[in-house]
Amino acid sequence: MRVRSGLLVVLSVARFLAYASPAYPQGSTAVAQLNGTVLDESGGTVKGATVALRHTDTNRSYTTSSNDSGYYAVVNLPPGHYELTTAFKGFVTTVHKSIDLSVGQFATIDVTLKVATHGEIVVVTSETPVIEPTKTEISQVISTQEISSLPISGRLFTDFVLLTPGIATGRTGLQSTFTEFEVTRVSFGGMRDLSNLVTVDGADNMNTATSSQRSSPPQEAISEFRVVNSSFGAEYGRALGGIVNIVTKSGGNDFHGSLYDYFQNNATDARSLLQPAPQSDALHQNQFGATASGPIKKDKIFFFVNYEGQRREESPTYPTTLLEPVLAFSNKAPFAPTVQTTNLALINQAKEALGIAQENINILKTKDNDYGIVKVDDQLNADNHLTIRYNIEDGRDLNQLVGSTLDGGGIGAPSSGRNVYLRDQSLVGTVATILKPDVVNSGLVQYARRHYNFPGVTGQPNLDIPNTLLFGSNFGVIEAIYESRFQLSDSLTRVKGNHVEKFGGDFNHVNNFAVVPGFTPMRIVLPGINCLVDFANFVNPTADVPSAPADGPCPVANPPFFPILGSASRHCRSGWPGTQSWPASNPARDSDGLEERISAVRDGELFREERIYDAETARILFRAYGPPYHRNTDPSAIAEKQAEVVLPVVLAGLKSSPFFRSVCQNLDNVSLV
């Protein structure tokens, strides 16, 4: 359990100077910038030209003028479609249409004015290309068209980040300290995926406990986002990896709406190669929703709303070895006929012997999520613009992590599943103010809350077979996160001559409560399935869970780990090294010379090879020290005293280990036959 309350303040002051060509800030949060130079036909600069930029969706206008060197700049622009009009007395008014500005863009459009004749107007109707000659950051914009057109399962739009060069999915357990499955964790340039920053409309969208992104608005509500790999500006801050800067949609003067439903099911999809029969390949998904946008008051107040629901159920993917048929034989009667079974059946028998509920592979992973966003833009007056956004996610996801590769390298079994109960909310307000024609201020306030509960489905102890299967509680999770964030941010931009100066500050107060269970209730790492079987037989000798030779011998089945000698209690009562006593109930007394041999082993002798012509003696030693290596593999030959058995090397004095002393103490009050 951890409680943390923190203050985080970032102050960045930057001045960018240029003489041959203007230079500008290398980064921005949720806005764009347009600049350029006004020239006449001879290439001379035009001072005092009026430059007006109009947002075509909302009819909002931004006006400035060119300075002594003909340079103009319009800053703090919301991404969208624009029209640029440039006018000066004695010259033809020039209009550039179809200018698209994206998030974080610093576009340059130079305008050449012609001498006027008869009051004509030059209109450039083709799409005006914009360039960014002053930018040094490495970044890529994922546009609205790409977001809406590219196919993606689950419609988690941040997966499109992986389209950017140098970015890969973060590796759980190696890069991520904790498993957090509901978002796509990405690594920039091979760095840890804990080192990134994600913003939505300029507001931080990070989960402080795990340094991963919080819930984001639905894909249908996203206008575009910019992925910044490196060389980003000071106003981002706090990120060693990369930046994902998301901008949501806004309303305009025209009404728009949509209804949608994306579905998948196993009736229309081919069976996955990772789910061969007889594994279940059930899949049913519906992702549905609606959007609406338009004016509340034309040219002044606009709205955008979106609701989306997701209902999904699917069969987990298990390793094929789980259901493969195997041959097994009894540990109590090793020369009895073999039986055909499966690894799953052996695992369930072992778990039952340990007093743990069996695995049920017929469960389904479900996802039952609801998302919502409401955004209002208000042009308060000519110099002030207000935006308010509220978004929420409610999640109820069952049996997550089953079939996933978890910390430790094993595939999550049904007992390692966890349920998600999530509510994530964010309220953000921004105000953009034109203080002077060449001075613009932008302020942001955010209050966000995240309640995330991730309880285990079974609460079983963690039995881990590395690189194969993981049972019970996964140690690499956070069971609960309760986080609240209050953020204040402000930036001031001033255009002075050919220079752009930018000042900013960011303040975050984060209150964070997290529950990290670690290895609770316990973790046991077992090299193989036969080790799980041997451990179960050691704890419960009456169970007689059979072993599967195909899995190979357990490397820790001999002392001091969990030797199998009839029963654990009998093994404890047999005395410590140097003791010649042996319980009368042990059938070794009935085999000539066997007691002396075993006592000699406990007293420190080694015997690497022993010829045994007594089948009963072979069975007892088999149970005591693991499977013998048969030179004649025919069990009937052994029964007829024709076989030669080579016993494994047995070290002396192993029962003196503290581990076995504690085991025996725990068995004092347990009655075992």
Secondary structure, DSSP 8 states (H G I E B T S, - for coil): -EEEEEEEEEEEEEEE--SSS----S--SS-EEEEEEEEETTS-B-TT-EEEEEETTTTEEEEEE--TTSEEEEEEE-SEEEEEEEE-TTB-EEEEEEEEE-TT-EEE--EEE-B-STT-EEEE-S----B-TT---EEEEE-HHHHHHS--GGG-GGGGGGGSTTEEE--BTTTBSS--TTS--EEETT--TTS-EEEETTEE-EETTTTEE-----GGGEEEEEEEEE---TTT-S-SS-EEEEEE----SS-EEEEEEEEEETTTS---TTS-TTS---EEEEEEEEEEEEEEETTTEEEEEEEEEEEEEE-----GGGTSEEEEB-SSSTTS--EEEEHHHHHHHHHHHTT-----TT--EEEEEEEEEEEEEEEEETTEEEEEEEEEEEEEEEEETTTSB-TTS-EE-GGG-EEEEEEEEEEEEEEEEEEETTEEEEEEEEEEEEEEE--BSS---EEEETTTEEES--SS--SEEEEEEEEEEEEEEEEETTEEEEEEEEEEEEEEEEE--TT-S-EEE-SSHHHHHHHHHHH-TTS---B-GGG---TTSSTTS---SS-HHHHHHT-STT-----TT-GGGGSTTHHHHHHHHHTT---S------HHHHHHHHHHH---EESS--HHHHHTT---EE-----TTGGGSHHHHHHHHHHTT----
